[in-house]
Structures are given as C-alpha cells and as structure tokens.
C-alpha cells in the first residue's frame, strides 16, 4: 500500500461512524490503494481528531506497537462489516479480545456554568486500551445500528464505507464532491457520445 499525506487526500468523517471512519483510513487516491495510518504518530493524530483520545501524550502511554494494533483492529472491523453485509457468520472473538482491554468508569462532572454531566474516564496503559473506544463503537455498529444504512460507496473504484444518515436514506456515494461527481461526469460523457 502506498503512503499519502493527509493534506493530499483526507477521508475523515465520510463514514459518519467512528468504526467506519477507521476503515476509511484505507482509501483509493490517484488510482492507488493508500493507507493514511503509517506511523504511531499518524494513529495518535487520528485518535485526537476523532476525540477517541484527549491527551496528546496518550501515544507515549500506549507503547510502541500502536500502529500494529490499530491496523489489526481495522482489519477485524473490516471483516465483521463485510460479513454482516454479506449475511455470513461473524467471527467475533478478535473484536471481543479488544473489548476485554477496555478499562473505564463513569464520573459526575460540573461545568463552570454549574451544570452536571456524566463523563467516561478511561485508563490508558496499552495500545489496546487506547483503541478500546473504537472496538466499542464497532460492537455497537454490528449489534445495535440499522445495518441496512451501512453501505459501501457505489463507485467501482472506491473502497470507502459510510452510514447513511440522510433523510431519504438514498445515499450512494462516499462523497458527492468526489465519487458522486465522477459518476455524473461519466454519465454526461456517455450521453454525449451516444
């Protein structure tokens, strides 16, 4: 897989769900399959951007194998999503192994405006604990969400997934600005040449 800079091609939040956004860190850019998570620092930045981690030093706590653990979790989620869409048996043991590492508790907190809220405090002593919120999101996606709304982009050249949250639930493309526009242009050219 080729490395591509985030400024060149960035697919964050296209998935509309944390677990799908992790899947979408592998995308097709300029005709080549690319992985935007190449280093532990890339994973740490992604986790911060997606509010999975709030401490920029979480990378130091997680240890040196964060990239390997993130790639493994991504592939576990990809297999589960693909199997669920295909209607085949899900192999859940690997995801459950990540879920077992999650260590958290709820805490009551008060804002400056004297409003109370519940916060989840997570213990982070390993890469698995740092990635546990993504594993939890994947489990919730598989077990609780309307899976008919989980779709792969209809472009034959695209590998991105998304959760269709549109009002009419007729979303077909990862992005109208990218794949949707390419489809429109191709259809227009086909009509011109016909």
Protein Blocks (a to p, Z undefined) as FASTA:
>chain_A
ZZddfkloccehklopaklmmmmmpcceehiacdfblbfklmmmmmmmnomafbfklmmm
nopmlmmmmmmmmmmmmmmmmmmmnopacdfklmmmmmmmpccdddddddfkopacdddd
dddfbfklmmmmmmmmmmmmmmmmcfklpccdfbfkbcbdcddfbfklpafbfblklmmm
mmmmmmmmmmmmZZ
